């Protein structure tokens, strides 16, 4: 414990160590808080059989992770300084961190590029194998469209279908509002509740537009 206190006491703002310590502390606290939220969310949804996932959020209570985050930061800063002093005496800790950050950015760009390339290759292969079926279904659709303009009974069927679709969309909107309310029970002051509320509002707008289209038929 005395070693930890002594290492902390020797940090100087001018040397940049305290800045690294603060950045690491915030980063580790955020990571630990995210892990805790995810594990609590898994526990919360263990017996959940709906398509909605309720997200648990510690909120301000997550500030408690600043303590282990500070201890981890102190350990890492101390180790980095010792490695630098022993093997790279002319290299600053800041330059090491910047180099690692740039290397991480390059790796992320490479992974993103490979992922996008793989995605387009898969889309291209799927398009090749589904090309014939797409043409045949398109022809049938145009024939159906031409017949519907000449037959009033088909128009009535279309109106019924549109009304049914509007009612289903309204049910989806009501369902989304219901689960947004349940999410609010766990932590209303979080982005999880805001996301569900926005989703419910979007579904309600979609249902309103579908109902309007059905009335205009």
N, C-alpha and C positions, 0 to 999 in steps of 0.2 A: 504494500500500500504506500509505503514511503517512496518507493521508486516511481510509482505513478504520479504522486504529488510532486516529486522533484522534477520529473520530465515535464509536467505541466507548467511548473514555476519557471523553468528555463526558457520557455517559448517567448520570443520577442516579436512585437508587431513589425518592427523594422526588418526582421529576417524573413518574413513571409510565412513562417511556420504557423502562426495563429490563424492566418487566412486559410491555409490548407486544412487546418484542424476544423474550422467552422464549416467549410464546404463539405468535407468528409462526414462530419457529424450530421448535417442536414440530409445528405444523400443516404446515409445508412439508416437514419430515422425514417425517412420516406420509404425505403425498401422494406424495413421491418414492419412498418405500419401496413403496407400493401400486402405483405405475406399474411399478416394477422387477419386483415379484412377478407382475403381470399379463402383462408381456412375456415373462418367463421361463416362465410357464405356457403361453403361446401357443407358444413354441418347444418346450416339452416335449411338447405335444400335437399337434405339426405332423403326425406320421404315425400318430396314434392313431385307430383305426377303431372303437373300442368306444363305448358310450353313456356311459361314465364319463370324466370329465375330471380329470386329476391336477393338483393345485395345488402350485406351487413356492412356498416361503416362505423368505426370507432369515433370518428369526429375529433373533437378537441382532446378526448381521452388518449388519442394516439401520441400526444406530446410526451407521454411517459417513455417512449422509445428513444427520446433524445439522450437518456442516460446510457443505455448500451451502445447507442450510436457514438456517443462521445468517447467511451472506452475503446471501441474499435478504431475510431479515428486517431486517438492518441497512440495506440499500438502501431498503426500503419505509418503515421508520420515519423515516429521514432525509428521504425525499421528502415524506412526510405532514407532518412538522414544518415543512419549508420552505414547503409550500403553505399550511399553517395560518397561519404567521407572516406570509406575504405577503398572502393574500386574506382570511383570517378570524382576525385577531389576538385576538379575544375568545372564540374557540371552541376548546375543548380537544380534543386528539386522541381522548380517551376518548369524548367525545360524538359525534364523527364515526364512530368504530367502532360505537358502540351504534346510531346511526341506520342505518348500512349493514346491520348485523345484523338490525334490525327490518324493514327493507325486504326483505331476502332472505327472511325468514320469511313475509312477506305474499305475495311472489311464489310461494314454494313452496306455500302454502295455495291460491292461485288455480289453480296448475297441477294440484294434487291434486284440487280441486273439479271442474275441467274434465275431468280424466281419469275421475273417478268418474261424472260425468254422461254422458260418451261411452260408458262401459262399460254403464251401465243402458239407454241408448238402443239399443245393439246387442243386448243381451239381449232387450229388448222386441220388436224387429223379428224376431229369430230365433224367438221364441215365437209370434208371429203366423203366420209362414210354416210352422211345424212343428206347429201345433195339430191339424190334421186327422190327420196321420200318427200322432201320439201317442195319439189315441183308439182308432184301429184296432188298434194293437199292444197296447194295454191289454186290449182285449176278447179277443184271442187268448191272452194270458197267463192270464187268469182261466179260460178254457176248459181250457187245459193243466193248470192247477193242480187243477181239479175232476176231470179224468180220472186224474191221478196218484194221487189218494187211493183210487181203486177198483181199481187195477191193480198187482199186486205186481211184475210184470216191469218196469214203469216205475220202481218204487222201486229195483230192482236196478241199473237203468241210472243212476239218480240217484246211487247209492252209488259206482258206477264213475267217474262224472263227478267226484264230490267227491274221490275218491282221486287221480284224475289231476290235479285242480286243486291238491291238497295237495302232490303231488310236484313240480309246476311251481313252486309257491311256495318249496319247499325248495331247488330249483335256483337260484332267484333269490337266496335268502338265502346260499347257498354262493358264488354269483358275487359278491355284495356283500362278503362276508368276504374273498374273494380280492383284490378291488380295494382294500379297506381296507388289506390287507397291503402291496400295492404302493405305496400312498400313504405308508405309514409309512417306506418306503425313502428318500423325499425329505425329509421333516421330520416326525418322529413327535410332536414337541412343538409342534403347531400345531392350530388349530381345524379345519383341513381334514381331518386324520386323525380327530379326534373326531367330526366330522359324518358321515364315512363309517362309522365304527364304530357310531355310534348308528343310522344308517340300516340297517346290516346286522343289528343287534340287533332293530330294529323288524320287519324282514322275517322274522327267525327266529321272533319271537312270532306273526306273522301265519301263518306256515307251521305252527306248533304248533297254533294254534287251528283251522286248516283240517283238519289231520290228526285232531284230536279230533272235529270235526263229522262227518268221514267215518266214523270208528269208531262213532259213535252212530246212524248211519242203519240 
